[in-house]
């Protein structure tokens, strides 16, 4: 059973460009979570999605960030007009149950904004 | 806002020594998860504790969840160089609109010297 998959593993963007990060949850999991790990900081929750629904986006910056989890295909975290402060590791996790008590993480996407 | 205080932040010990990592909060969690993260990789789940007072053992690792489900500890017996890494605790929200998200501690960087 394949684990959570994320791509790309590394992404380099110039300021003002868009970044698209993809996450495929574990087979049978319908709940996806995105977390951000800034340098020298812990993981911070960003957003929780189920298929076609955003359940909790309380950790998402109000501007430039969006997330979706369509009926078909991977979950996408989109960052528009990236700035240097967006440089971080972005992790996706998935869980099979509603309460998400056990979450399994992907390898992450390291975003570097030049 | 829920907070999870993890200590110590850094731990450097000799092979064969014992150690304990603590996670404390004033908030109640429905469960608490411990992860280990290697550089450049995502967090890998070690254990989930759910019941107050629960103790789980994983070889030389012993995990305990506090009776009130506000704190947890990780004890490693006879540490080995292979135990070196970043250890993270994460609490799952007990309910409400944010029941899907994990609150992470700051992490403990463990170095075990041969």
Interface residues (C-beta under 8 A of the other chain):
Chain A: X4 X6 X31 X33 X35 X41 X42 X43 X44 X45 X48 X55 X56 X58 X59 X91 X93 X95 X98 X99 X100 X101 X102 X103 X104 X105 X106 X107 X108 X110
Chain B: X30 X31 X33 X35 X40 X41 X42 X43 X44 X45 X48 X50 X88 X90 X92 X97 X98 X99 X100 X101 X102 X103 X104 X105 X106 X107
